[in-house]
């Protein structure tokens, strides 16, 4: 896929105020740690995640998505009447019906001209939504789309802690499928996807990208509701191996489409899983680790929010600068990978 006239404007990260350190998570797991004689500090040591953020009270995904969406419109200098398409792209949704986008539309006061839909593809949803919106921009169907995401991992983490503490039959081996749950955080991200002549300074030009799918690995990470609560189980070792192998194939396709090679990007932003995933991914793709800009140490894994929020933070902190080319390397359970080439302006 190649894009000629599409940019992202007003990209923002919405960070919840409540911070949970990995030490705090382990303190909450004291009954489990005592029963299985687990060493303290293992969560941060194994993942590189020092802390993650949560909203202090229950929040609907639509509300988190709208928080980010409102700020993105303000940053892009547009109003509700300027949005032709709204896409809510989170793993988390308010309910099965109607679309969560229907609630976000109301919260933002968007006009009747705005189409609405949800795009959900595990942690890849935001990038999928950007590509779909960009295709409609390039074809002339719309002028502007608002892509937003709001993830709330707190219910999953709290349920996992409670279950691990209460199930005395669990062993060191049988807790493994639940370990990834403890890396999850919360947050929001949003951007206006529009024609380049409609964007102000500081936009991000979308150049091109590629996608790759391996549905044979669709059972390695599965999440669902269980007794009205969230539940997720992950084969972390198998998921890491299959995910990096998929990324290698997608990277080859990406280079063929964009003409980039390992030396082209000034910065690389990947899906923020943890230290081991990041290290292995850069090794297998032949990328310079010095180009890696990370947020997992302070945000954990925030699902579909991870890549856009990390890019937004890098720009806000001056770690990613105007004129630099950035490779966005996305991956989601399923397995699916999408890699996008962008240039900051």
SULUR-V437883 format. One record per backbone hydrogen bond with DSSP energy under -0.5 kcal/mol. CO is the residue of the C=O (numbers start at 1). NH is the residue of the N-H. If there is no record, write none. Layout:
CO/NH
CO/NH
//
This chain:
1/209
5/196
6/206
7/9
7/194
8/204
9/192
12/190
13/15
14/16
14/188
18/54
19/21
20/52
21/25
22/26
23/27
24/28
25/29
27/30
29/33
30/34
31/35
32/36
33/37
33/38
39/42
41/45
42/46
43/47
44/48
47/275
48/50
50/22
52/20
53/186
54/18
60/63
60/64
61/65
62/66
63/67
64/68
65/69
66/70
67/71
68/72
69/73
70/74
71/75
72/76
73/77
73/78
74/77
79/82
80/83
80/111
82/84
84/115
85/146
86/117
87/89
87/148
88/119
99/102
99/103
100/103
100/104
101/105
102/106
103/107
104/108
105/109
105/110
111/114
113/115
115/86
117/88
121/124
122/121
122/125
124/128
125/129
126/130
127/131
128/132
129/133
130/134
131/135
132/136
133/137
134/138
135/139
136/140
136/141
136/142
137/140
143/195
144/84
144/85
145/147
145/193
146/87
146/148
147/191
148/89
149/189
151/187
153/157
154/158
155/159
156/160
157/161
158/162
159/163
160/164
161/165
162/166
163/167
166/168
167/170
171/175
173/176
175/178
175/179
176/179
176/180
177/234
178/181
178/182
179/182
180/183
181/184
183/301
185/153
187/151
188/14
189/149
190/12
191/147
191/193
192/9
192/194
193/145
194/7
195/198
196/199
200/203
203/205
203/345
204/8
205/207
205/343
207/3
208/341
210/339
212/337
214/217
215/218
217/220
220/235
222/233
224/231
226/229
229/226
231/224
233/222
234/236
235/239
236/240
237/241
238/242
239/243
240/244
241/245
242/246
243/247
244/248
245/249
246/250
247/251
248/252
249/253
250/254
251/255
252/256
253/257
254/258
255/259
261/264
261/265
267/327
268/293
269/329
271/273
274/278
275/279
276/280
277/281
278/282
279/283
280/284
281/285
282/286
282/287
283/286
287/289
288/291
289/292
291/268
292/294
295/298
295/299
296/300
297/50
297/51
299/53
300/302
301/185
302/305
303/306
304/308
305/309
306/310
307/311
308/312
309/313
310/314
311/315
312/316
313/317
314/319
314/320
315/318
321/324
324/344
325/266
325/267
326/328
326/342
327/269
327/329
328/330
328/340
329/271
330/338
332/335
332/336
335/214
336/332
337/212
338/330
339/210
340/328
340/342
341/207
341/208
342/326
343/205
344/323
//
